[in-house]
């Protein structure tokens, strides 16, 4: 009996999970990328150079490859020394966008000090801090290779409005500024702290982080928007992973497309008097369903502190900060 395409795919996936995985790392800078300019969007689109590096998964207790053959990054599934060497050769700059509005200014020092120490340590990182109280930000000592840019943003009456407006703000600044300054861009919530290194293993064209809620008995507490009248609605049975909006990113061009699409959905919902169940996170999950991430980060990369850690989570690289009172 001949091997069908489906059987062949099953064999390939099984081999990828149990044997060696070749992780695709599109480490490419603006200087060595083929570029085109889209007049419709007004953004420089960069075409990645294809490069691969061997990464041997020593984990058999977790899923390390998605059905669409994207790697899922866990502890002990990559060699950071090899990846650092490749990344350094490209002279890349990665950006981090975070928002500290209203009471969330209290988390700035904890986030910035830990990110300065653990996020892509030794590589150039631009931190873009949006806040409605720039005058309250004290001097933060940064590593020589890191730069902090404080950007004023308006004060919103409700935290939901801040959450829903982030996509618009990020896309507009990509168009006007970020595309000229960084090669990759990541959005991270301000109310988290890093406790272990987050390195260049996160770099890829489009990156999503699996929600830690998926690895607990309370996984139903975080679920897709199902109301069909919402632009964020995902048909029953069509979802795969649930992603957190606390940490996502990728190449500047891909993040621009993501944030633009999500904000368009948010605007449409507002016009129809609808608010998605988990706000921008619901729209993010809808986007990832039809635009598959090229790399997934395991819940190690953004763990909810209130949850009990299962045995599969060997390290908590970044965790949410416990908060008292309402947002």
C-alpha positions in Angstrom: 0.0 0.0 0.0 1.4 3.4 -1.0 2.0 6.2 1.5 -0.6 8.9 1.2 0.2 12.6 1.7 -1.6 12.5 5.1 0.5 9.5 6.2 3.6 11.3 5.0 2.7 14.4 7.0 2.0 12.3 10.1 5.4 10.6 9.8 7.1 14.0 9.3 5.4 15.5 12.4 6.2 12.4 14.5 9.8 12.5 13.4 10.0 16.2 14.2 8.7 15.7 17.7 10.9 12.6 18.6 14.0 13.4 16.6 16.0 16.5 15.7 14.2 19.6 14.7 15.6 22.2 12.4 14.3 25.5 13.7 13.9 28.2 11.1 15.6 31.4 12.2 15.0 34.3 9.9 17.8 36.4 11.4 17.9 39.2 8.9 18.6 42.9 9.2 17.4 45.8 7.1 20.7 46.0 5.4 20.6 42.5 4.0 17.0 42.0 3.3 15.2 42.4 0.0 12.8 45.3 0.6 9.7 46.6 -1.1 7.6 49.6 -0.3 3.8 49.3 0.0 2.3 52.7 -0.9 -1.1 51.5 0.4 0.2 50.9 3.9 3.1 53.3 3.8 5.5 50.8 5.5 8.7 49.2 4.4 8.1 45.5 3.9 11.2 43.3 4.6 11.7 39.9 3.1 13.5 37.5 5.5 16.6 35.6 4.5 16.1 31.9 5.2 18.6 30.5 7.6 18.4 27.4 9.7 20.2 26.1 12.8 20.1 22.7 14.4 18.2 22.6 17.7 17.8 19.2 19.4 14.6 18.8 21.4 15.4 16.7 24.5 11.8 17.1 25.7 9.4 14.3 25.2 6.9 15.4 27.8 5.6 18.3 25.8 4.5 19.2 22.3 7.5 20.8 20.5 6.0 21.1 17.0 2.6 22.4 15.8 0.5 20.7 13.2 1.7 23.3 10.7 5.3 22.5 11.6 6.1 25.6 13.6 8.5 25.1 16.6 7.2 25.5 20.2 10.1 26.8 22.3 10.6 25.1 25.7 13.5 24.8 28.1 16.0 22.2 26.7 14.9 22.5 23.1 17.5 25.0 21.8 21.2 25.9 22.0 21.4 29.6 22.9 25.1 29.8 22.2 24.6 28.8 18.6 21.7 31.2 18.2 23.5 34.0 19.8 26.4 33.6 17.4 24.1 33.7 14.4 22.1 36.7 15.7 25.2 38.7 16.5 26.6 38.3 13.0 23.5 40.2 11.6 23.8 43.3 13.8 20.1 43.3 14.5 18.1 45.6 16.8 15.0 44.3 18.5 12.3 46.6 20.0 10.0 46.1 23.0 6.8 48.1 23.3 5.1 48.4 26.7 2.3 50.6 28.1 2.2 52.1 31.6 -0.9 54.2 32.0 -2.8 55.3 35.1 -2.0 53.0 38.1 0.3 50.8 36.0 3.1 53.3 36.3 3.9 51.4 39.6 5.2 48.5 37.5 7.7 50.4 35.4 10.7 50.0 37.7 10.2 46.2 38.2 9.6 45.5 34.6 12.4 47.7 33.2 15.1 46.5 35.6 14.3 42.9 35.0 13.9 43.3 31.2 17.2 45.3 31.1 18.9 42.3 32.7 17.2 39.3 31.1 15.7 40.3 27.7 18.1 39.5 24.9 21.0 40.2 27.2 24.1 41.4 25.4 22.2 42.4 22.3 20.8 45.8 21.3 17.3 46.4 22.4 15.2 49.5 22.1 12.5 49.8 24.8 9.5 52.0 23.9 7.6 52.9 27.0 4.2 54.6 26.4 2.9 56.4 29.5 0.5 59.2 30.4 2.9 60.3 33.2 6.3 60.7 31.6 7.4 63.3 34.2 7.0 60.6 37.0 9.5 58.2 35.5 12.7 58.3 37.5 16.1 57.7 35.9 16.5 54.1 35.0 20.0 52.6 34.6 20.2 50.8 31.3 22.8 48.3 30.0 25.1 50.0 27.4 23.5 48.1 24.5 19.9 49.0 25.5 18.0 52.3 25.0 14.8 53.5 26.6 12.5 55.8 24.8 9.6 57.4 26.8 6.6 58.3 24.6 3.7 60.3 26.0 0.3 58.8 25.4 -3.2 60.1 26.4 -4.9 59.1 29.6 -7.9 56.9 29.0 -10.8 56.8 31.4 -11.0 53.0 31.6 -8.3 50.4 31.4 -10.3 48.5 28.8 -9.9 51.5 26.5 -6.2 51.4 27.0 -6.1 47.7 26.2 -8.1 48.1 23.0 -6.1 51.1 21.8 -2.7 49.5 22.0 -3.0 47.8 18.6 -3.7 51.2 16.9 -0.9 53.0 18.7 1.7 50.2 17.9 0.7 50.1 14.2 0.9 53.9 13.8 4.3 54.1 15.4 5.6 51.2 13.3 4.6 53.2 10.3 6.1 56.5 11.5 9.1 55.4 13.5 9.8 51.8 14.5 10.3 50.4 11.0 13.3 52.6 10.7 14.8 51.8 14.1 14.3 48.0 14.7 14.2 44.7 12.8 12.0 42.8 15.2 9.3 44.1 17.6 7.7 42.6 20.6 4.8 43.8 22.7 5.0 42.9 26.5 2.7 43.9 29.3 4.2 46.2 31.9 2.8 44.3 34.9 5.3 41.4 34.5 8.8 40.7 35.6 11.5 38.6 34.1 13.3 36.0 36.3 15.3 34.1 33.7 16.9 34.9 30.4 14.7 35.4 27.3 17.0 35.2 24.4 17.2 35.1 20.6 15.3 31.8 20.6 12.2 33.9 20.5 13.1 35.6 17.2 11.0 34.7 14.1 8.7 36.3 11.6 5.5 36.0 13.7 5.6 34.8 17.3 2.8 34.0 19.7 3.0 32.9 23.3 0.7 30.0 24.5 -1.4 31.1 27.5 -0.5 29.5 30.8 -4.2 28.9 31.3 -4.0 26.1 28.7 -1.8 24.1 31.0 -4.1 24.1 34.1 -7.4 22.6 35.1 -9.0 26.0 34.7 -8.2 26.3 31.0 -11.9 27.2 30.2 -11.4 30.4 32.2 -9.6 31.8 29.1 -11.5 30.9 25.9 -12.2 32.3 22.5 -14.8 34.9 21.7 -17.8 32.8 20.3 -20.4 35.5 19.7 -20.8 35.5 15.9 -21.6 39.2 15.8 -18.0 40.0 17.1 -15.2 40.4 14.6 -13.1 38.3 17.1 -15.4 35.3 17.0 -13.8 31.9 16.3 -16.2 29.2 15.1 -16.6 26.3 17.6 -14.0 23.6 17.1 -11.7 25.7 14.9 -9.2 27.0 17.5 -5.9 25.3 18.1 -3.8 27.1 20.8 -5.0 30.0 23.0 -2.5 32.8 23.0 -1.8 35.5 25.5 -1.7 39.2 24.5 0.9 39.8 27.2 3.7 38.8 24.9 3.7 38.5 21.1 5.8 39.9 18.3 7.9 39.2 15.2 9.3 41.1 12.3 8.3 44.7 12.1 6.3 44.1 8.9 4.4 41.1 10.4 3.6 42.9 13.6 2.3 45.9 11.6 -0.1 43.6 9.7 -1.2 42.0 12.9 -1.9 45.2 14.8 -3.6 46.8 11.8 -5.9 43.8 11.3 -6.7 43.5 15.0 -7.5 47.2 15.3 -9.8 47.1 12.3 -11.7 44.3 14.1 -11.9 46.3 17.3 -13.2 49.4 15.4 -15.9 47.3 13.7 -17.0 45.8 17.0 -17.3 49.3 18.5 -19.4 50.4 15.6 -21.7 47.5 16.3 -21.7 48.1 20.1 -19.8 45.0 20.9 -16.8 44.4 23.1 -14.9 41.2 22.7 -14.7 39.0 25.7 -11.0 39.4 26.3 -10.6 42.7 24.4 -7.5 42.9 22.2 -6.5 39.3 23.2 -9.6 38.0 21.6 -8.8 39.7 18.3 -5.2 38.5 18.6 -6.4 34.9 18.8 -8.6 35.4 15.8 -5.7 36.7 13.8 -3.4 33.8 14.8 -6.1 31.3 13.8 -5.9 32.4 10.2 -2.3 33.7 10.1 -0.4 31.0 11.8 2.6 32.0 13.9 5.9 30.8 12.6 7.1 30.2 16.2 5.3 29.6 19.4 6.7 30.3 22.9 5.6 27.9 25.6 3.9 29.2 28.8 7.4 29.4 30.4 7.7 32.7 28.7 4.7 34.3 30.3 3.4 32.5 33.3 0.4 33.7 35.4 1.6 33.9 39.0 -1.7 33.0 40.4 -1.6 29.5 38.8 0.0 26.4 40.2 2.9 25.4 38.1 2.6 21.9 36.5 5.7 19.6 36.2 6.1 20.4 32.5 7.0 24.0 33.3 10.6 23.6 34.2 11.4 27.3 34.4 9.3 30.5 34.7 11.1 33.1 32.6 8.6 35.8 32.9 5.7 36.0 35.3 2.8 38.4 35.9 2.9 40.5 39.0 0.2 40.1 41.7 -2.0 43.1 41.9 -4.1 44.3 44.7 -7.5 46.0 44.0 -9.0 46.7 40.7 -7.2 47.7 37.5 
